[in-house]
Amino acid sequence: MKFDFMVAGGPLRRMQDLARTAAASGLSGLTVTETGRTAYLSIAAMALATDEIDYSTGVAVAFPRSPMVTAKVAWELAEVTGGRFELGLGTQVRAHVERRYSAEFDPPGPRMRDYITAVRAILTSFASDAPLDHQGPFYSHTLLPGAWKPTPIDHPDIPIYVAAVGPWMLRMAGAVADGVHVHPLHSPTYLEEVLLPTVAEGARSAGRDPADVRLAIPVFTIVGDTEAEREPWKRAVKGQLAFYGSTRNYARQFDLIGFPGTSAELNRLLKAGDHAGMAEVITDEMLDHLAVTSTWSELGDRLIERYGGTADRLIMYGAHQMCEADPTNWDRWARVAAQVRAA
């Protein structure tokens, strides 16, 4: 398995320092989220600092950008990383797409399928003499004069991952994507009973081998050698799970592990502004399903036991914040990374 940290975009020179530290610590790569800053610019800056690790968008918001814009940026990042770039795309939620980006959202599943197909068609035209001719239900790309075509690169086959949670999107990912960027709010039950069989169904419907669809899985960890050391990270994980869980689209995650009604209660508390109360809804029993709690010496084994044979890439959610709080944690994570990568 590959072993990444999930990081947010930041000041570009600081991101370069982070990339060098990550490479020196033996990480496989850095997966960059898109929040207040773009993931793409952060990856460009980091790749200029070191090309020893992989870089992924985890995930970039698709709909506000034309597929042509996304394809061109991905092409340039594949070039600067020496082929160590993976394009992770997601829909975001309706409110952000429509009200923050002023972009079209409906219908998100079919729109995302057409978006991925369009990006692939554009990348194929970049890499060959094939004319650009994508005419889908939402995107049409039929013009690519030579002056606007990027120069050839050594690694034109850019993997495209898609963020998927529900059955329709999982089947679509299995049919058309190189991989699935799994939501951080997940349990082994969800992976085994929902995600894997549904992705496989989608792959087989397109004549593909399900094994060709890779999984990038962000993981919540609560790690420390004492209860006191684990406590702040436990609080942070509870808060983040509560935030994600308040979105009704993720209600099934709680239902599957025996906690029906959790998402509705989290949503009620969110609307009331009771963020502390939201975190209290997440019980220790829920954490057993939704996070990995461990001492440092046992963490590698716990990750391998839970995700070995399933994940192509594990992405540690919150690990970078742990290292910022205490730089000596870089050495601890380096040992975990070496063990997981060896497995």
N, C-alpha and C positions, 0 to 999 in steps of 0.2 A: 504493500500500500504506500501511496505517496502521503506526505505529511505536511500540511500547510498551516499557517496562521491566517485567520481572517482579520483584516485591518480596514479601517476607514481611510479614505483619501485625506491628505493633509498638505501642509506646506511642502513644496516640491523638493527643496533641499533636505528637509527632514526626512522625506520619504526615501531619498537616496541613502541616507545614513541607515535607515531601517533595513533597506534591501541588503546592504553590505553586512549588517549584523546577522540578518536571517541566513544569508549564505554561509557565513562563518560558523553558525550554530548548527548547520547540517539540515536545515529545513528543505523540503522539496520545492516549496514555492510560497507565494503570497497571493491570497485571494482578496480582491479589493472590492469593498461595498461602495455603492453610490448613494450618498446622503447629501451633505452640504457641499461636497466637492465631487467632480467627475472622477470615476474610476480610471478613465482612459488616460488623462494627463498624468495622474500619479504613476501609472504603469510605465508610461513613456519615460518619466524621470528616473524611476527605479531601474529600468532596463539599461539606461545609459550609465548607471553606476555599477551594475554587475549583470552579466548574462549567464550566471552559474545556476540560477533557479528559475522555476516556472512562474508565470504570471497569469492570473485569471480575473475576469470581471465576475463578481459574485453577489448580485448580478447588476448589469447595466439595464436601465429602463429603455425598452425598445420603442414604444409607439411615438414618443415625441420626436424621434429622429427618423428621417427617411432611411429605408434599407440601403440606399446608395451611400449615405453618410456613414452609416455603421460599417458597411463593407470596406469603405476606403480607410477608415480609422483602424479596423482590424487588420487590413493588409499592411499598413505601416507599422503596427505593433508586432505583427509576425516577423516583419523584416528586422526591426531593432532588437527583438529578443532572440533572433536566430532560430525562429520556429518554436519558441517556448511560450507561446501565448494561446490561451483558450478563451473563446468568446462566450460568456455566460449572459443570457438575456432573460428578462422577466417582464411581466405585464405591469407591475405595480397595481395599486387599487384604483378604483374608479375616481375617487375624490382627487387624488394626486394627479392622475393623468388629465382629467377634465378641468380641474380648478387651479392646479398649480402650473401645469404645463400647457393648458389650453389645447389639448390634442384629442383626437378621436379614441374612444375606448371600446365601444360595442361592435360586434360581439368579441370578447377578449380571446377566447380559444381559437376560433377560426381565423381571426385577425393575426394571432401569433403564428399559426401554421403558415399562413400566406407570407408573413414577414420572414420567417426562416427560409422558406422556399425562394423568396426574392433575393435574400442575401446570398444564398448558395448560387443562384443563377448569375448574380453579379460577379462573385468571386471566380466562377468558371470562366466568364468572359475576360476577366482580368488576366487569367492564367493561360488563355488559349486564343486562337483566332475565331472561336465561335461567336457568332453575333449575339448581342444581348436581346433576348426576347422572352421576358417574363410578363405574362398578362394574367394576373390573378384576380380574385374577387375584391381585393382591397388595394393592391399595389400593382402598378404597371411600369415596367422599365424596358424601353425599346430603343434607346439612343445611347451610344457610347462612341463618340468620335475619337480618333486616335490621340488627339491633343489632350483629351481628358481621361485617357486610360493610363493607370500607373505603370511604371516600369516593372519588369519581371523581378521576382524574388526567389530565393532558394527554397522557401518552405510555404508554398501556396495553399496547402491543405490545412485549413484552419478549423479545428474542432469547434462545434457549436453546441453548447449546453443550454437547456431551457429550465427555468424554475417551474416546477409542477407539483401540485398537491392533490387535486381532485381527479376522479377517474377519467374524465374527458381529456384533460391536459396530459395526464400520464400516458394514455393511449397514443395521443398525438406525438408526444416526445419519443415513445418507442418506435413510431413510424418514421419520423423525419429528422430527429436530432441525433447527435453523436453521444450525448449524455444528458443526464438529469441532474440539475442542481437541487438537491433535496432540501426541504425547509428545515431550519434548525429545530422547530417544534415537531418532534417525531419520536416514536417509540420503536423498539424492535418489533412489537406486534404489528404496527403500521407497515413497517418495511416488509415483513414476511407475508402478511395477509392481504395487503392492499397494493403497495407500490410495486413490488417485484412481479406479481402475476399480471398486474394491469399493464405495466411497461412491456412485459413479454407478449401479451395479447396484441398490443399495438405493433410491436416489431414483426410478429408473425403475419399480421394482416398486410404488411408491406413487403413480405418475402424476405425479411431480415432475420438474422440470428440474434435472439435476445441478448446473448453474451457480448454482442458488439455495442450495446448501449451501456455506457459506463455511468457510475454513480459518484458524484462529488457530495460528500456528506458533512455538513457542519455539525459539530458536537459541543454541547454544553458540558464543561467539566467543573467539578468542585473538588479541588485537590489541595492537600496539605497534610502534614504529619500529625497534627493535633486538631481537635475540634475548634480551638480558638483560631488556628491558622485557616481552617476551612470556612469559618463563619462569614467573613465579609464576601467571599465568592459565592457562598450559598445564598446570601441576601441578594446579590446582584443577579444570579441566575433566576431566582424566584421572581424578581421584578421584571426581567426580560421575558420570561415565559408568560407572566400575567399580561404583559403588553401584547405579545403576539396572540395569546389565547383569547383576548377580548374581541378579536375579529371573528365573526360568526362562521366564516369559511373554514376555520380551523376547529370547529366544535367536535368534529368526528375524531380528532386526535384524543380528546378526553373520553369520548364515548367508548372508544375501542379498549381503553385500559380500565374501564369500570367507574368512570366519574362523569355520568351524564349531567347536563345542566351547568357544568363549570363555565363554559364559554358565555352562556347567557348571564350568569352572575358576574363574571368579569366585565362584560359589556355594560351591565347596569352600574357597577361601581365606577367604571371609566366615565360614563356620562355624569355621574355625581361628583367627579373630581377626586374620588377617594383612592389615590394611588397606593397608599400604605395598605389599605384594606384589600386591594387587588393582590398584592404580594402575599398576604396572609391566606388567600384562597388556595394558593399552591402549597400543598402539604408535602411532608417528607415522603409519604407513600407515592405521590405523583412523581417526585424527583427520582425515585428508584426506576421509573419507566422512561423519564424524559431527559435525564442527565447521567453522567458517570461520576460517582463520588469515590474518591480513592486517596490513599497515601501516594507520595511521589514514587516509591519503589514498586508499587503495584499498578501504577497507572498504565504503563505500556501493555501489561498482560490483560488488563481490563478492556482496553481499547481493541486489542487483537481478538479477544474472546467475543466481544459484541459485534465487531464489524468485519472481522477477517472473512474473506470469501465473498463479501458483499460490496464493500467500498473499493473503488479505484483510488480515490483521494479522500483522506480525512482532513477536515478543516477545523482547527481548534478555535472555538468561539470564546473570546475573552482572554485568551492566553497573552495577547499583546499587551492588554491592560495590566495583567499580572506582572509582566516584565517592566512596564513603565513604573509600576508602584515599587518594585524591588528588582533592580537589574541583575541580582544574583540568580533570579529565576530563569534567565537565559540558559545557564548551565544545566539546570534541572530539565528544562524543556529539550535541550540538546540531547540529553540521554534518552528521553522518551522518544524523540524523533528517530534516533539511531535504531532503537529496538523495533519500532513500528515499521520503519522502512525495510529493515532486514527481514521482517516477517512477510 
